Amino acid sequence: MFCLTGESLYGRTFLALLVGNMCFWFSTSLFMPVLPLYYHQLGFSEGEIGLAVGAFSVGALAFRFSAGKAIDRYGSKPVLTAGMLLSLAAVACYPLGGSLLAVMFFRLLHGIGISGYGAAALTTTSMLFPESKTTEAVSLYTLFTMIGSGLATSIALELYQVQGFWGVVVCGVAATASSLALFPKNTASKRKAQGETVDVWPVVTRPSVLLPAVNLFIVNFAFSTLMTFLPLFILLYGGGGIGYFFVAYAIAVVLSRMIVNRVCNMVSSPRLTLYLIVSFGAIMLFTAYFHSPAALAVAGVAVGIAFGFAFPSMAGFVAQQTTTAERGTAYGFFITGNDLGQVLGAIGMGFFVGSAGYETVFSAVGWLTLLYSAAYGLVLMPKLVADSESLAVNRAEGA
């Protein structure tokens, strides 16, 4: 099997990258269920909790595109290392955040670290292998992302209850440090000659890059709203079923990532995206009115499946529509859809849940998501398919 690194898909270099990636996202995801409850205990309001949680995505959003351009210019390794070190520092400082301003600063720093790591690691993965293996490689990469994330979210609340917030932080620091140590030192790098740059505007305005970024935004807007405020929603009702939700989510998201490559071979990414956006709209409406442990477990499974398919199918599609020279820029822009969705879901909705209530906000997000799915299916998806087919024809003629 030919690949750019000279190794098979399951070679030592790629496996080291996968395990390091799993550790990194384990560390990051440990705080997903814990922080809303921890900040609630500190006395923060819903709006302040949204600001604190969402500051992470603000940092990622502010630097993600710059990170993508830096990757195209200098290669993945220096950008990835800087991102890991910033993330390590931020996690270690989390217990020092007693005020909203301090909390937002450390969350912002963590988001900046994520912007460097996420874009660089994904670009490295997509460039390790020839185009025929790109989707499979990205699927494996995101599978290990979800293994780490799923394991973290399934044990985070119990770890928090037994060891307290310091226990969560120590575990997060250890996992991030392990990721830094494990990441392969000899990954392929496509460093450009000094002064050579990618023409950004034609890349980011291409429908096959722009529309996946918009779709990723919609998915993460719903996902962020749900993950930030569902624990507080259930706490308000006095229910204890939130643990069922996160365990079901963890199992479903990992299992879905195991089969995403097979599903993408049967269903085109543009059409699969339509199904996923509709699913998130339905999930938001469901969780607005059903809060029993059984209902939360069902919701967790649905979220895990939809979120598990979303990113790798879209990221693999973007990789197939771009050249290696412009992929860092394309991914830097594409992932801003993730960050902007997280910001609007956590911070934007945080300003409404206190006054409008959780049910109203969840319902509104659900209907908005379904409305977009109709516009996408009727208008935007045909444009995306046409652009992809046109690009395939141009490549064939230029071959």
Secondary structure by P-SEA (a helix, b strand, c coil): cccccccccccaaaaaaaaaaaaaaaaaacccccaaaaaaaacccaaaaaaaaaaaaaaaaacaaaaaaaaaccccaaaaaaaaaaaaaaaaaccccccaaaaaaaaaaaaaaaaaaaaaaaaaaaacccccaaaaaaaaaaaaaaaaaaaaaacaaaaaaaccaaaaaaaaaaaaaaaaaacccccccccccccccccccccccccccaaaaaaaaaaaaaaaaaaacaaaaaaaacccaaaaaaaaaaaaaaaaaacaaaaaacccaaaaaaaaaaaaaaaaaaaaccccaaaaaaaaaaaaaaaaacaaaaaaaaaaaccccaaaaaaaaaaaaaaaaaaaaccccccccccccaaaaaaaaaaaaaaaaaaaacccaaaaaaaaaaaaaaaaaac
